[in-house]
Amino acid sequence: MVELLDIHFGFLCRKQRTNKKGQSPIVLRIIYRQERRDLFTGLYCDSKDWDGDSTRVKSRGKTAETINKNLEGITQRAVHVLDQLKFSRTPFTIDELVSGLKGEEERPVLLIEYLQNRSKELSKKTGIDISPATYEKYDRCSRFVIEFMEKEFKVKNYSLVRIDSKFLEQYFQYLRTTRNIANNTAVKYLAFFKTLLMPAIKSRIIRDNPFADTKFRIKTIPKGFLTDEEIEVLINVKLNSDDLDRIRDQYLFCCYTGLAYSDLKQLNRQHFIQQKESGYYILKPRQKTGQDSIIPLLPVAQGILQKYSPTKDFRDFRWHVSANQKMNQRLKTIGEKAELGKTLHMHLARHTFATTITLSKGVPIESVSSMLGHATLRQTQHYAKIVAIKVINDMAKIKDLYK
């Protein structure tokens, strides 16, 4: 009998049963955690030739030698299958061990193949349930995971069942150090990876959810924004370029509407709804989430569009929206010319709308949330905190006057 920890392998001769030749079957007995299974080996011997102590055939001759060699081979296979199950680092049952010995074990699901299949699934949903930009983030996340696996583990593939909290922690550190990715962005990549793995976790390919014991936290980073004074400086700075002038106008338009870059790029006539008493408002689903943004159009924003309309109707505006990267490069140049001391980027305009243009002017947070296209107030509340800090700082300027 072979004993490995709490697992016992041994052979028995079922002397009470015989075949047509009068020989008795030899079975492999497996005992694991007080459970027992008997597995027929396909071998027979005369019961009088069986040695119960050595669990081998004791008679001499080629037949006995062949049977004993086969029994030795079965023992080696049993140990090999057991090693595979142990190295998977996940609990296993006696039935899985038996299935492995019978050759019924499933081929392990490998990480690269799994990610490729998930990519195909998400590709079919692109433009329907998820945006192309979101799909690109999932795809980038997959590439980073594969790079991490190859560099850190020096292997070309990795079994899904081996992914645990330690793997996630190492991946996170890889993103932070080797990839030099900021904490909050790295946390988002872990969230994307979790979404990719969720079908495997739910189907128990990955038996224990590795994210349950691992917490990666977003660090609170104050959102930047432009003040009224800075917006005025931006409006008045002289730019000797039609390209820069257009990009400044588009940026200011986003400051006055809260539109994200992707929504600015999609904006067209059909998104403007007219109300006789209160003018126009923008009604547009956010490209990122599909959540409707409802934005009353300020006269200054309407005036910007009119500048680019060949007719008296501002809704006929025609302008080219550059690629996001080019926009941000040009905005950096504009910010330097205006000497704002801040790096301008498209999302800063959205922050400016939420803080300077609306909340700091007394617009209720519920209304701001609807204009930004947020699904919940929680997404808008961090802007309210910024406004509160601004109020405190503003009051500090007159503190000495009222001692």
C-alpha positions as CSV (number, residue, x, y, z in Angstrom):
1,M,0.0,0.0,0.0
2,V,1.2,3.5,-0.8
3,E,0.4,6.3,1.7
4,L,0.7,10.0,0.8
5,L,-0.5,12.2,3.6
6,D,-4.1,11.4,4.1
7,I,-4.4,9.4,0.8
8,H,-3.9,5.6,0.6
9,F,-3.5,3.5,-2.5
10,G,-3.6,-0.3,-2.3
11,F,-4.5,-3.4,-4.3
12,L,-7.0,-6.1,-3.4
13,C,-7.9,-9.4,-4.9
14,R,-11.6,-10.0,-4.9
15,K,-11.4,-13.7,-4.2
16,Q,-15.2,-14.2,-3.9
17,R,-15.6,-13.2,-7.6
18,T,-14.2,-15.1,-10.5
19,N,-14.3,-14.9,-14.3
20,K,-14.9,-17.8,-16.7
21,K,-11.3,-18.9,-16.2
22,G,-11.7,-19.0,-12.4
23,Q,-9.5,-16.0,-11.9
24,S,-10.4,-13.2,-9.5
25,P,-10.3,-9.4,-10.3
26,I,-7.7,-7.1,-8.9
27,V,-9.0,-3.7,-7.8
28,L,-7.2,-0.5,-6.7
29,R,-8.6,0.8,-3.4
30,I,-8.4,4.5,-2.8
31,I,-9.0,6.0,0.7
32,Y,-9.1,9.8,1.0
33,R,-10.4,11.7,4.0
34,Q,-12.4,8.7,5.2
35,E,-14.0,8.1,1.8
36,R,-13.3,4.9,-0.1
37,R,-13.5,4.0,-3.8
38,D,-12.6,0.7,-5.5
39,L,-11.4,0.9,-9.1
40,F,-11.2,-2.2,-11.3
41,T,-7.7,-2.5,-12.8
42,G,-8.7,-4.8,-15.7
43,L,-6.3,-7.4,-14.3
44,Y,-7.1,-11.0,-12.9
45,C,-5.1,-13.6,-11.1
46,D,-5.6,-16.9,-9.3
47,S,-6.6,-16.1,-5.8
48,K,-4.2,-18.6,-4.4
49,D,-1.3,-16.7,-6.0
50,W,-2.2,-13.4,-4.4
51,D,0.0,-12.0,-1.6
52,G,-2.1,-9.7,0.6
53,D,0.9,-8.3,2.4
54,S,2.8,-7.2,-0.6
55,T,-0.4,-6.7,-2.7
56,R,1.3,-8.4,-5.6
57,V,1.1,-11.8,-7.4
58,K,3.6,-14.1,-5.6
59,S,3.8,-16.9,-8.1
60,R,6.7,-17.0,-10.6
61,G,6.4,-16.8,-14.3
62,K,5.9,-14.2,-17.1
63,T,2.2,-13.9,-16.4
64,A,2.8,-12.9,-12.7
65,E,5.7,-10.6,-13.7
66,T,3.5,-8.8,-16.3
67,I,0.6,-8.4,-13.8
68,N,3.0,-6.9,-11.2
69,K,4.6,-4.5,-13.7
70,N,1.1,-3.3,-14.6
71,L,0.2,-2.8,-10.9
72,E,3.4,-0.8,-10.5
73,G,2.5,1.3,-13.5
74,I,-1.0,1.9,-12.0
75,T,0.6,3.0,-8.8
76,Q,2.8,5.5,-10.6
77,R,-0.1,6.9,-12.5
78,A,-2.1,7.3,-9.3
79,V,0.8,9.3,-7.7
80,H,1.1,11.4,-10.9
81,V,-2.6,12.3,-11.0
82,L,-2.5,13.1,-7.3
83,D,0.5,15.4,-7.9
84,Q,-1.4,17.2,-10.6
85,L,-4.4,17.8,-8.3
86,K,-2.1,19.0,-5.5
87,F,-0.2,21.4,-7.7
88,S,-3.5,23.0,-8.9
89,R,-3.5,24.6,-5.4
90,T,-7.3,24.0,-5.1
91,P,-9.2,21.4,-3.0
92,F,-10.2,18.3,-4.8
93,T,-12.5,15.3,-4.2
94,I,-12.0,11.6,-4.3
95,D,-14.2,11.4,-7.3
96,E,-12.0,13.9,-9.2
97,L,-9.0,11.6,-8.3
98,V,-10.9,8.6,-9.6
99,S,-11.8,10.4,-12.8
100,G,-8.2,11.4,-13.3
101,L,-7.1,7.7,-13.0
102,K,-9.8,6.7,-15.5
103,G,-8.4,9.3,-17.9
104,E,-11.6,11.3,-17.6
105,E,-10.0,14.5,-16.3
106,E,-10.8,17.6,-18.2
107,R,-8.0,19.5,-19.9
108,P,-7.1,22.5,-17.6
109,V,-8.5,25.8,-18.8
110,L,-5.5,28.0,-19.7
111,L,-5.5,31.8,-19.1
112,I,-4.5,32.9,-22.6
113,E,-7.1,30.8,-24.4
114,Y,-9.7,31.9,-21.9
115,L,-8.9,35.6,-22.4
116,Q,-9.0,35.2,-26.1
117,N,-12.5,33.7,-25.9
118,R,-13.7,36.4,-23.6
119,S,-12.3,39.0,-26.0
120,K,-14.4,37.4,-28.8
121,E,-17.5,37.5,-26.6
122,L,-17.0,41.2,-25.7
123,S,-16.3,42.1,-29.3
124,K,-19.7,40.9,-30.3
125,K,-21.2,43.2,-27.6
126,T,-19.2,46.2,-28.8
127,G,-21.5,49.0,-29.9
128,I,-24.5,47.2,-28.3
129,D,-23.8,46.6,-24.6
130,I,-20.4,48.2,-24.3
131,S,-18.6,51.0,-26.1
132,P,-15.6,50.6,-28.4
133,A,-13.6,52.6,-25.8
134,T,-14.6,50.2,-23.0
135,Y,-13.8,47.2,-25.2
136,E,-10.3,48.6,-25.8
137,K,-9.8,48.9,-22.0
138,Y,-10.7,45.2,-21.6
139,D,-8.4,44.3,-24.5
140,R,-5.5,46.3,-22.9
141,C,-6.1,44.7,-19.6
142,S,-5.8,41.2,-21.2
143,R,-2.5,42.2,-22.8
144,F,-1.1,43.5,-19.5
145,V,-2.1,40.2,-17.8
146,I,-0.3,38.1,-20.4
147,E,2.8,40.3,-20.3
148,F,2.8,40.0,-16.5
149,M,2.5,36.3,-16.6
150,E,5.4,35.9,-19.1
151,K,7.7,38.3,-17.3
152,E,7.0,37.4,-13.7
153,F,6.4,33.7,-14.0
154,K,8.6,33.0,-17.1
155,V,5.8,30.8,-18.6
156,K,3.9,31.1,-21.9
157,N,0.6,30.1,-20.3
158,Y,-1.0,29.7,-16.9
159,S,-3.9,27.6,-15.6
160,L,-7.0,29.5,-14.5
161,V,-7.4,27.4,-11.4
162,R,-4.1,28.7,-10.1
163,I,-5.2,32.4,-10.0
164,D,-5.5,33.4,-6.4
165,S,-5.1,36.5,-4.3
166,K,-1.3,36.3,-4.4
167,F,-1.5,36.4,-8.2
168,L,-3.7,39.5,-8.1
169,E,-1.4,41.2,-5.7
170,Q,1.7,40.5,-7.8
171,Y,-0.2,41.7,-10.9
172,F,-1.1,44.9,-9.2
173,Q,2.5,45.6,-8.2
174,Y,3.5,44.8,-11.8
175,L,1.1,47.5,-13.0
176,R,2.4,50.0,-10.4
177,T,6.1,49.4,-10.9
178,T,7.0,47.8,-14.2
179,R,4.2,49.5,-16.1
180,N,4.4,52.7,-13.9
181,I,0.6,53.0,-13.8
182,A,-0.9,55.2,-11.2
183,N,-2.8,53.6,-8.2
184,N,-6.3,54.5,-9.3
185,T,-5.8,53.4,-12.9
186,A,-4.2,50.1,-11.7
187,V,-7.2,49.5,-9.5
188,K,-9.5,50.0,-12.5
189,Y,-7.4,47.4,-14.5
190,L,-8.0,45.0,-11.6
191,A,-11.7,45.7,-11.9
192,F,-11.6,45.0,-15.6
193,F,-9.7,41.7,-14.9
194,K,-12.4,40.8,-12.4
195,T,-15.1,41.3,-15.0
196,L,-13.1,39.1,-17.4
197,L,-12.8,36.3,-14.9
198,M,-16.3,36.5,-13.4
199,P,-17.8,33.7,-15.7
200,A,-14.9,31.4,-14.7
201,I,-15.5,32.2,-11.0
202,K,-19.3,31.7,-11.3
203,S,-18.9,28.4,-13.1
204,R,-16.4,27.3,-10.5
205,I,-13.5,26.9,-12.9
206,I,-11.8,29.1,-10.4
207,R,-13.2,27.6,-7.2
208,D,-12.6,30.4,-4.7
209,N,-13.1,34.0,-5.7
210,P,-9.6,35.5,-5.5
211,F,-11.0,39.0,-5.3
212,A,-12.9,38.2,-2.1
213,D,-9.7,38.3,0.1
214,T,-8.0,41.1,-1.9
215,K,-8.9,44.8,-1.6
216,F,-7.5,47.4,-3.9
217,R,-8.7,50.8,-3.0
218,I,-9.1,54.0,-5.0
219,K,-7.2,56.9,-3.5
220,T,-9.1,60.2,-3.2
221,I,-7.5,62.7,-5.6
222,P,-9.0,66.2,-5.7
223,K,-10.5,67.0,-9.1
224,G,-9.1,70.1,-10.8
225,F,-11.3,72.8,-12.3
226,L,-11.1,76.3,-13.7
227,T,-12.4,79.3,-11.8
228,D,-14.5,82.0,-13.3
229,E,-11.4,84.2,-13.5
230,E,-9.4,81.5,-15.3
231,I,-12.2,80.9,-17.8
232,E,-12.1,84.7,-18.5
233,V,-8.3,84.6,-19.1
234,L,-8.8,81.6,-21.4
235,I,-11.4,83.4,-23.4
236,N,-9.2,86.5,-23.8
237,V,-5.8,84.9,-24.5
238,K,-4.6,85.7,-28.1
239,L,-4.0,82.6,-30.2
240,N,-2.4,83.0,-33.6
241,S,-3.9,79.8,-35.0
242,D,-7.3,78.9,-36.3
243,D,-6.7,75.3,-35.1
244,L,-6.0,76.5,-31.6
245,D,-8.9,78.9,-31.7
246,R,-11.3,76.1,-32.6
247,I,-10.0,73.8,-30.0
248,R,-10.3,76.6,-27.4
249,D,-14.0,77.1,-28.4
250,Q,-14.7,73.4,-28.2
251,Y,-13.1,73.3,-24.8
252,L,-15.1,76.3,-23.5
253,F,-18.3,74.7,-24.9
254,C,-17.6,71.6,-22.8
255,C,-17.0,73.9,-19.8
256,Y,-20.5,75.4,-20.3
257,T,-22.2,72.0,-21.0
258,G,-20.3,69.4,-19.1
259,L,-20.0,67.2,-22.2
260,A,-17.2,64.6,-22.2
261,Y,-14.9,64.4,-25.2
262,S,-16.7,61.4,-26.8
263,D,-20.0,63.1,-26.5
264,L,-18.7,66.3,-28.0
265,K,-17.4,64.3,-30.9
266,Q,-20.9,62.8,-31.5
267,L,-22.9,65.9,-30.9
268,N,-25.2,66.9,-33.8
269,R,-28.4,68.7,-34.6
270,Q,-30.7,66.0,-33.4
271,H,-29.4,66.3,-29.8
272,F,-30.9,69.9,-29.5
273,I,-34.4,70.0,-28.2
274,Q,-36.4,73.3,-28.3
275,Q,-38.7,74.5,-25.6
276,K,-40.6,77.7,-26.5
277,E,-40.4,79.3,-23.1
278,S,-36.9,78.2,-22.0
279,G,-35.0,77.9,-25.2
280,Y,-32.9,74.9,-26.1
281,Y,-31.5,72.0,-24.2
282,I,-29.2,69.1,-25.1
283,L,-30.7,65.6,-24.7
284,K,-28.1,63.0,-25.4
285,P,-27.2,59.5,-24.0
286,R,-23.7,59.4,-22.7
287,Q,-21.4,57.5,-25.1
288,K,-19.7,55.9,-22.1
289,T,-22.8,54.6,-20.2
290,G,-25.9,55.2,-22.3
291,Q,-27.3,57.3,-19.4
292,D,-29.2,60.4,-20.7
293,S,-27.6,63.8,-20.2
294,I,-30.2,66.6,-20.0
295,I,-28.4,70.0,-20.3
296,P,-30.1,73.4,-20.7
297,L,-28.1,75.3,-23.3
298,L,-26.5,78.5,-21.9
299,P,-26.5,81.5,-24.2
300,V,-22.7,81.6,-24.2
301,A,-22.6,77.9,-25.4
302,Q,-25.1,78.6,-28.1
303,G,-23.0,81.6,-29.2
304,I,-20.0,79.4,-29.6
305,L,-21.9,77.0,-31.9
306,Q,-23.4,80.0,-33.9
307,K,-19.8,81.0,-34.7
308,Y,-19.4,77.7,-36.6
309,S,-22.8,77.7,-38.3
310,P,-23.1,78.8,-42.0
311,T,-26.7,79.8,-41.3
312,K,-28.5,81.8,-38.6
313,D,-29.5,78.5,-36.9
314,F,-26.7,77.5,-34.5
315,R,-27.8,73.9,-34.9
316,D,-26.2,73.9,-38.3
317,F,-22.8,74.2,-36.7
318,R,-19.9,72.5,-38.5
319,W,-16.6,71.9,-36.8
320,H,-13.9,69.2,-36.8
321,V,-13.3,67.5,-33.5
322,S,-9.7,66.4,-33.4
323,A,-8.5,63.1,-31.8
324,N,-8.5,63.2,-28.0
325,Q,-4.8,63.0,-27.8
326,K,-4.3,65.9,-30.2
327,M,-6.9,67.9,-28.4
328,N,-5.1,67.5,-25.1
329,Q,-1.7,68.4,-26.7
330,R,-3.2,71.6,-28.2
331,L,-4.9,72.4,-24.9
332,K,-1.6,72.1,-23.0
333,T,-0.2,74.7,-25.4
334,I,-3.2,77.0,-25.0
335,G,-2.9,76.7,-21.2
336,E,0.7,77.7,-21.3
337,K,-0.1,80.7,-23.5
338,A,-2.8,81.7,-21.1
339,E,-0.3,81.3,-18.2
340,L,-3.0,79.5,-16.1
341,G,-0.5,77.4,-14.2
342,K,-2.8,74.4,-14.8
343,T,-2.5,71.6,-17.4
344,L,-5.7,71.8,-19.5
345,H,-7.3,68.6,-20.7
346,M,-10.7,67.7,-21.9
347,H,-12.0,66.1,-18.7
348,L,-11.0,69.3,-16.8
349,A,-13.8,71.1,-18.7
350,R,-16.3,68.6,-17.4
351,H,-15.1,69.2,-13.8
352,T,-15.3,72.9,-14.4
353,F,-18.9,72.6,-15.5
354,A,-19.8,70.6,-12.4
355,T,-18.1,72.9,-9.9
356,T,-17.6,76.5,-11.2
357,I,-20.5,76.7,-13.6
358,T,-23.2,74.9,-11.7
359,L,-22.7,73.7,-8.0
360,S,-20.9,76.8,-6.9
361,K,-23.7,79.0,-8.3
362,G,-26.3,77.1,-6.3
363,V,-27.6,74.6,-8.9
364,P,-29.0,71.6,-6.9
365,I,-26.8,68.5,-7.0
366,E,-29.7,66.5,-8.3
367,S,-29.9,68.7,-11.4
368,V,-26.1,68.6,-11.9
369,S,-26.2,64.8,-11.7
370,S,-28.9,64.7,-14.5
371,M,-26.9,67.1,-16.7
372,L,-23.7,65.1,-16.2
373,G,-25.6,61.9,-17.1
374,H,-24.7,60.2,-13.8
375,A,-26.6,57.1,-12.9
376,T,-26.5,57.9,-9.1
377,L,-25.9,61.0,-6.9
378,R,-22.9,59.3,-5.4
379,Q,-21.0,59.9,-8.7
380,T,-21.7,63.6,-8.4
381,Q,-21.1,64.1,-4.7
382,H,-17.3,64.4,-4.9
383,Y,-17.8,67.6,-6.9
384,A,-19.9,68.9,-4.0
385,K,-16.9,68.2,-1.7
386,I,-14.7,70.3,-4.0
387,V,-17.2,73.2,-3.8
388,A,-17.2,72.9,0.0
389,I,-13.4,73.2,0.1
390,K,-13.6,76.2,-2.2
391,V,-16.1,77.9,0.2
392,I,-13.8,77.2,3.2
393,N,-10.8,78.6,1.3
394,D,-12.7,81.7,0.2
395,M,-13.9,82.4,3.7
396,A,-10.4,82.0,5.1
397,K,-9.5,85.2,3.1
398,I,-11.7,87.3,5.3
399,K,-11.2,85.4,8.6
400,D,-8.9,88.0,10.0
401,L,-11.5,90.7,9.5
402,Y,-13.9,89.1,12.0
403,K,-11.8,88.1,15.0
